[in-house]
Amino acid sequence: MSKRAVLEVIALDVEDAVAARAGGADRLELVTDMAADGLTPSVSTVAAIRAAVDIDVRVMLRLADGFAAGDVERLVGVAEEMRGAGADQFVLGFLDADGDVDLAAVERVAGALEGCRWTFHRAIDRAADRDAVRKRLADFPGLDTYLTAGAVGGVGEGLPTLLAEARRRGEPGYEQQLLVGGGLQLEHVPTLLDAGIDGFHIGGAARPSGWGGPVSVAAVAEWRRVLGG
């Protein structure tokens, strides 16, 4: 590859952020409550991490488990608070009861970001028609990344979908970066790199002692080594 692959690491606190940065992470996804697959962190945590590290940070906008938007106006208020704390990149994604993208909610929340870059997260792996999601969001302001495993069950199951989508990069709805995460393992990396995929997202893989323990500098450094750069 001619371009350094992006390595994004989930951080829960300042300690995680500093360790991920030291190991070679390019970007953080900042969340809380991994028992609910990652919810919006506190404003104080966002401010502390922005002060502690000099790499990009994407803040989760998700108030409850599942992929329904819930209280959209509250989400808008949270987004505005996060921006006030220094956040300038975000993660979001909402589906309706039929598994279609909740376009009204996405428009309302993303509109509050006023052009900030953002990732549509793994809600796409639960969508009834992931191609339709991409087409409907094709020209959405600020959307530059899809975080996806290719399937609900993780990268091992979703690899064929990821490779197929990588081949479509540049088509309408497929201009955004593929950020692969969700059961991602080091053994998947060579195949993904060979397909031209240049975004990788790890959470548990950065924590040898599990979610109860901190991000490991050595674990992140090993991913950085395998990815190159």
C-alpha positions as CSV (number, residue, x, y, z in Angstrom):
1,M,0.0,0.0,0.0
2,S,1.2,3.5,-0.7
3,K,-0.9,5.1,2.0
4,R,-0.5,4.4,5.7
5,A,-3.5,2.5,7.1
6,V,-5.5,4.3,9.8
7,L,-5.6,2.5,13.1
8,E,-8.5,3.6,15.4
9,V,-8.6,2.4,19.0
10,I,-11.6,2.6,21.4
11,A,-10.8,4.6,24.5
12,L,-12.8,4.9,27.6
13,D,-10.7,7.3,29.5
14,V,-7.5,9.4,29.5
15,E,-5.3,6.4,30.4
16,D,-6.6,4.5,27.4
17,A,-6.1,7.5,25.2
18,V,-2.5,8.0,26.2
19,A,-1.7,4.3,25.8
20,A,-3.3,4.1,22.4
21,R,-1.3,7.2,21.3
22,A,1.9,5.8,22.6
23,G,1.3,2.5,20.7
24,G,0.8,4.2,17.4
25,A,-2.9,4.8,17.1
26,D,-3.9,7.4,14.6
27,R,-7.4,8.1,16.0
28,L,-9.6,7.3,19.0
29,E,-13.2,6.4,19.2
30,L,-14.3,7.7,22.6
31,V,-17.2,5.9,24.3
32,T,-18.4,4.7,27.6
33,D,-20.3,1.6,28.7
34,M,-19.1,-1.2,26.5
35,A,-21.7,-3.5,28.0
36,A,-24.1,-1.5,25.8
37,D,-21.6,-1.6,22.8
38,G,-20.5,1.9,23.5
39,L,-22.5,5.0,24.5
40,T,-21.8,8.7,24.6
41,P,-19.1,9.6,27.2
42,S,-19.2,12.5,29.6
43,V,-18.2,16.0,28.5
44,S,-15.5,16.1,31.1
45,T,-13.9,12.9,29.7
46,V,-14.0,14.4,26.2
47,A,-12.3,17.6,27.4
48,A,-9.7,15.7,29.4
49,I,-8.7,13.4,26.5
50,R,-8.6,16.4,24.0
51,A,-6.1,18.0,26.5
52,A,-4.1,14.8,26.9
53,V,-3.4,13.6,23.3
54,D,-2.8,15.3,20.0
55,I,-4.4,12.7,17.7
56,D,-7.9,12.7,16.2
57,V,-10.8,11.8,18.5
58,R,-14.2,10.7,17.3
59,V,-16.9,10.9,20.0
60,M,-19.9,8.5,20.0
61,L,-23.4,10.0,19.8
62,R,-25.5,7.2,21.1
63,L,-27.6,7.4,24.3
64,A,-28.9,3.8,24.7
65,D,-28.3,0.3,23.6
66,G,-29.6,-0.5,20.1
67,F,-29.7,1.6,17.0
68,A,-32.9,3.6,17.4
69,A,-32.2,7.3,17.7
70,G,-34.3,7.8,20.8
71,D,-34.5,11.4,22.0
72,V,-33.1,13.3,19.0
73,E,-33.3,16.7,20.6
74,R,-31.3,15.4,23.5
75,L,-28.7,14.0,21.1
76,V,-28.5,17.4,19.4
77,G,-27.9,19.0,22.8
78,V,-25.2,16.5,23.7
79,A,-23.5,17.1,20.3
80,E,-23.4,20.8,21.0
81,E,-22.0,20.2,24.5
82,M,-19.3,17.9,23.0
83,R,-18.3,20.5,20.5
84,G,-18.0,23.0,23.3
85,A,-15.6,20.6,25.0
86,G,-13.4,20.5,21.9
87,A,-14.8,17.6,20.0
88,D,-14.7,18.0,16.2
89,Q,-15.3,14.5,15.0
90,F,-18.1,12.1,15.8
91,V,-19.7,8.6,15.4
92,L,-23.4,8.1,14.9
93,G,-25.9,6.0,13.0
94,F,-29.6,5.4,13.5
95,L,-32.1,2.8,12.1
96,D,-35.8,2.7,12.2
97,A,-38.0,-0.3,13.3
98,D,-37.7,-1.8,9.7
99,G,-34.0,-1.7,9.6
100,D,-33.9,1.3,7.3
101,V,-31.7,4.3,8.0
102,D,-33.6,6.8,10.1
103,L,-32.8,9.7,7.8
104,A,-34.7,12.3,9.7
105,A,-32.7,11.5,12.9
106,V,-29.4,11.4,11.0
107,E,-30.2,14.7,9.3
108,R,-31.1,16.4,12.6
109,V,-28.0,15.2,14.5
110,A,-25.5,15.5,11.7
111,G,-26.9,19.0,11.0
112,A,-25.9,20.1,14.5
113,L,-22.3,19.1,13.7
114,E,-22.2,21.8,11.1
115,G,-19.8,20.0,8.8
116,C,-17.7,18.1,11.3
117,R,-16.4,14.8,10.0
118,W,-18.3,11.7,11.3
119,T,-18.5,7.9,11.0
120,F,-21.7,5.9,10.4
121,H,-21.1,3.1,12.8
122,R,-22.0,-0.6,12.9
123,A,-25.7,0.1,12.6
124,I,-25.0,-0.6,8.9
125,D,-24.4,-4.2,9.8
126,R,-27.9,-4.4,11.2
127,A,-29.5,-2.6,8.2
128,A,-32.1,-4.4,6.1
129,D,-30.3,-3.2,3.0
130,R,-26.8,-1.8,3.5
131,D,-26.4,-0.7,-0.1
132,A,-29.6,1.3,0.3
133,V,-28.2,3.0,3.4
134,R,-25.1,4.0,1.5
135,K,-27.1,5.3,-1.4
136,R,-29.3,7.4,0.8
137,L,-26.4,8.9,2.6
138,A,-24.1,9.2,-0.5
139,D,-23.7,13.0,-0.3
140,F,-24.3,13.6,3.3
141,P,-22.2,16.5,4.8
142,G,-19.4,15.4,7.0
143,L,-19.8,11.6,6.5
144,D,-16.4,10.2,5.5
145,T,-16.3,6.8,7.1
146,Y,-18.3,3.6,7.6
147,L,-17.4,1.4,10.6
148,T,-18.4,-2.1,9.7
149,A,-17.6,-5.8,10.1
150,G,-19.5,-6.7,7.0
151,A,-22.0,-8.7,9.1
152,V,-23.6,-8.8,12.5
153,G,-21.4,-11.8,13.5
154,G,-18.2,-10.0,12.9
155,V,-15.4,-9.7,10.4
156,G,-14.9,-13.5,10.0
157,E,-18.5,-13.7,8.8
158,G,-18.5,-10.4,6.9
159,L,-15.2,-10.7,5.0
160,P,-16.8,-11.4,1.6
161,T,-19.1,-8.3,2.0
162,L,-16.1,-6.2,3.0
163,L,-14.1,-7.3,0.0
164,A,-17.0,-6.7,-2.3
165,E,-17.6,-3.2,-1.0
166,A,-13.9,-2.4,-1.2
167,R,-14.1,-3.2,-4.9
168,R,-16.8,-0.6,-5.3
169,R,-14.9,2.3,-3.7
170,G,-15.5,5.4,-5.7
171,E,-19.0,4.5,-6.8
172,P,-21.9,6.7,-5.6
173,G,-22.4,5.7,-2.0
174,Y,-19.0,4.1,-1.8
175,E,-16.7,7.1,-1.6
176,Q,-16.3,6.9,2.2
177,Q,-13.5,5.1,3.9
178,L,-14.2,1.5,5.1
179,L,-13.1,1.3,8.7
180,V,-13.2,-2.4,9.5
181,G,-14.0,-3.4,13.1
182,G,-16.0,-5.9,15.1
183,G,-14.3,-9.2,15.8
184,L,-11.3,-8.0,13.7
185,Q,-8.2,-10.2,14.2
186,L,-4.6,-9.8,13.1
187,E,-5.1,-12.8,10.7
188,H,-7.7,-10.8,8.8
189,V,-5.3,-7.9,8.1
190,P,-3.3,-9.2,5.1
191,T,-6.5,-10.0,3.1
192,L,-8.0,-6.7,3.9
193,L,-4.9,-4.7,3.0
194,D,-4.5,-6.6,-0.3
195,A,-8.1,-5.5,-1.1
196,G,-7.1,-1.9,-0.6
197,I,-8.8,-1.4,2.7
198,D,-7.0,1.2,4.8
199,G,-9.0,1.6,8.0
200,F,-8.9,-0.6,11.0
201,H,-10.7,-0.3,14.3
202,I,-9.9,-2.3,17.5
203,G,-11.4,-2.4,20.9
204,G,-10.9,-5.7,22.8
205,A,-7.9,-6.5,20.7
206,A,-6.1,-3.6,22.4
207,R,-6.9,-4.9,25.9
208,P,-5.2,-8.3,26.7
209,S,-6.8,-8.3,30.1
210,G,-10.3,-7.7,28.7
211,W,-12.6,-4.7,29.0
212,G,-12.0,-4.5,32.7
213,G,-8.3,-3.6,32.0
214,P,-6.7,-0.7,30.2
215,V,-5.5,-0.3,26.6
216,S,-2.1,-2.0,26.2
217,V,0.7,0.1,24.5
218,A,2.3,-3.2,23.3
219,A,-0.9,-4.5,21.9
220,V,-1.6,-1.4,19.9
221,A,2.1,-1.3,18.8
222,E,1.7,-4.8,17.4
223,W,-1.3,-3.8,15.3
224,R,0.6,-0.7,14.1
225,R,3.5,-3.0,13.1
226,V,1.3,-5.4,11.1
227,L,-0.5,-2.5,9.4
228,G,2.7,-0.8,8.5
229,G,3.8,2.8,9.1
